[in-house]
Amino acid sequence: MGIQLMEKMQAKRILQRTLSNKKTRSPSSSNADVPKGHVVVYVGETYKKRQVIPISYLNHPLFQNVLHVVEEEFGYDHPMGGLTIPCSEDYFSSLISLIRCSS
């Protein structure tokens, strides 16, 4: 129970950091195309591709593992203004597919 609470708090901190970065960006990079209940993540090892995923994915144990690695790599400083995940797009697609299947 305590671990799940910590994971949810960690996901909430990352989301809050992402949203606070959004305030400092220019209006031209608006997230008007992000549906309610979703969050922007940037995925890629060199070129970062913008992805929009449901916020609920942040609490999934598989995604929590990725968030832990991202936290070690970047802390809470994500220069793209959204959550930055430095993995291959294929890996990320596989991860999202697994999360969809288990939901």
C-alpha positions as CSV (number, residue, x, y, z in Angstrom):
1,M,0.0,0.0,0.0
2,G,2.8,2.5,0.9
3,I,4.7,1.8,-2.3
4,Q,1.6,2.5,-4.4
5,L,1.1,5.8,-2.6
6,M,4.7,6.7,-3.2
7,E,4.4,5.8,-6.9
8,K,1.3,8.0,-7.2
9,M,3.0,10.9,-5.4
10,Q,6.1,10.5,-7.7
11,A,3.9,10.5,-10.8
12,K,2.0,13.6,-9.5
13,R,5.3,15.5,-8.9
14,I,6.5,14.7,-12.5
15,L,3.1,15.9,-13.8
16,Q,3.2,19.0,-11.8
17,R,6.7,19.8,-13.0
18,T,5.6,19.2,-16.6
19,L,2.7,21.5,-16.1
20,S,4.8,24.2,-14.4
21,N,7.2,24.1,-17.4
22,K,4.2,24.7,-19.7
23,K,3.6,28.1,-18.1
24,T,7.1,29.3,-19.2
25,R,6.9,28.3,-22.8
26,S,5.8,30.6,-25.7
27,P,2.1,30.6,-26.7
28,S,3.1,29.1,-30.1
29,S,4.0,25.8,-28.3
30,S,0.5,25.6,-26.8
31,N,-0.9,22.2,-25.8
32,A,-4.3,23.0,-27.1
33,D,-4.3,19.7,-29.0
34,V,-3.8,17.7,-25.8
35,P,-7.1,16.2,-24.7
36,K,-8.2,16.5,-21.1
37,G,-6.8,13.6,-19.1
38,H,-3.7,13.2,-21.2
39,V,-0.1,14.4,-20.9
40,V,2.7,15.1,-23.4
41,V,5.8,13.0,-23.3
42,Y,8.9,13.3,-25.6
43,V,10.3,10.0,-26.6
44,G,13.6,9.2,-28.3
45,E,17.3,8.7,-27.9
46,T,18.5,11.5,-30.1
47,Y,15.5,13.1,-31.8
48,K,12.6,13.5,-29.3
49,K,9.2,12.7,-30.8
50,R,6.1,14.2,-29.1
51,Q,3.6,11.6,-27.9
52,V,0.3,12.2,-26.1
53,I,-0.7,9.5,-23.5
54,P,-3.5,9.1,-20.9
55,I,-2.4,10.4,-17.5
56,S,-3.6,7.1,-16.0
57,Y,-0.6,5.4,-17.7
58,L,1.7,7.2,-15.3
59,N,0.5,5.0,-12.4
60,H,1.0,1.7,-14.2
61,P,3.8,-0.4,-12.7
62,L,5.6,-0.8,-16.0
63,F,5.5,3.0,-16.6
64,Q,6.6,3.6,-13.0
65,N,9.8,1.7,-13.7
66,V,10.5,3.9,-16.7
67,L,9.7,7.0,-14.7
68,H,12.2,5.9,-12.1
69,V,14.9,5.6,-14.7
70,V,14.0,8.9,-16.2
71,E,14.1,10.5,-12.7
72,E,17.7,9.2,-12.3
73,E,18.7,10.5,-15.7
74,F,17.0,13.9,-15.7
75,G,15.7,14.5,-12.2
76,Y,12.7,16.8,-12.6
77,D,14.2,19.1,-15.2
78,H,12.7,18.3,-18.5
79,P,13.9,20.9,-21.1
80,M,11.3,20.0,-23.7
81,G,8.5,21.3,-21.4
82,G,7.0,17.8,-21.2
83,L,8.2,14.6,-19.7
84,T,11.3,13.4,-21.6
85,I,11.8,9.7,-21.9
86,P,15.2,8.8,-23.5
87,C,14.3,5.4,-25.0
88,S,13.7,4.1,-28.5
89,E,10.3,4.8,-30.0
90,D,9.9,1.0,-30.6
91,Y,10.5,0.3,-26.9
92,F,8.0,3.1,-25.9
93,S,5.4,1.7,-28.4
94,S,5.8,-1.8,-26.9
95,L,5.5,-0.4,-23.4
96,I,2.3,1.5,-24.3
97,S,0.9,-1.6,-26.0
98,L,1.5,-3.7,-22.8
99,I,-0.1,-1.1,-20.6
100,R,-3.2,-0.9,-22.9
101,C,-3.5,-4.7,-22.9
102,S,-3.3,-4.9,-19.1
103,S,-5.8,-2.0,-18.4
